[in-house]
């Protein structure tokens, strides 16, 4: 356990505690596990000469939102599970009180085209929806918690994978609007995801169409064009993804996770989770712990 973070300067304020649970120092990068305790709702302005990548290992408290001061044309957006702050970009954020664990990466150097960051790329930085980046960061977290043979060599290889996949993801984000003119925007899709992942019954197509400012028919066509899935299948996938994240938090009971992910009973949750993942929620949590 380390007393002070080397990823970024954490301000010494009474309303915020951060425990650095573990650290990996690699060539040009520092990766840490952080356990935060926010005693009150927070508002912060963050900028750094190093780039910063963060994966929330437990849900971010409250309703986390943010926006870039460098891009006044980009309004505040909901923060995703993975957040990327490019070097020298100023991010303003707000979130609620509570506990949260993250794996945080600070790294030197810039992408060759950093000066070309446009609004679509900056918007994508607020919610990096890349399963490849996420899985690799989880592997790094496990390596910090339980280092093994040639741990530093393996961690460096994983980090290179993350850097490459992040660069590819952001390049695709810049071309997204041109390639998918008939699709939902990242902002619309983010709003849909937030509503889908609320506890309780799924919103209807009409509810989501109103949320996006579209007719039901137009929304249905654009949703299929964007996701390639029906609303029910898409919602089921998103809720299982959220359940997997929550199962990584030992403090949450499985019954509570079932409710948070929109299942009326633990049995219904267990059946849906096993169908999607291949194991029960209890067995999945056990595998994460061990």
Secondary structure, DSSP 8 states (H G I E B T S, - for coil): -BSS-SSS-----TTEEEEEEEEEEETTEEEEEEEEEESS-EEEEE--SSEEEEEESS--SS--EEEETT-TTS--EE--SEEEE-TT--EEEEE-SEEEEEEEEEE----TTGGG--HHHHHHHTS---HHHHHHHHHHHHHHHS--TTHHHHHHHHHHHHHHHHHHHHHHHHHHHHHTTTS--HHHHHHHHHHHTSSSS---HHHHHHHHT--HHHHHHHHHHHHSS-HHHHHHHHHHHHHHHHTT-TTS-HHHHHHHTT-SSHHHHHHHHHHHHSS-HHHHHHHHH-
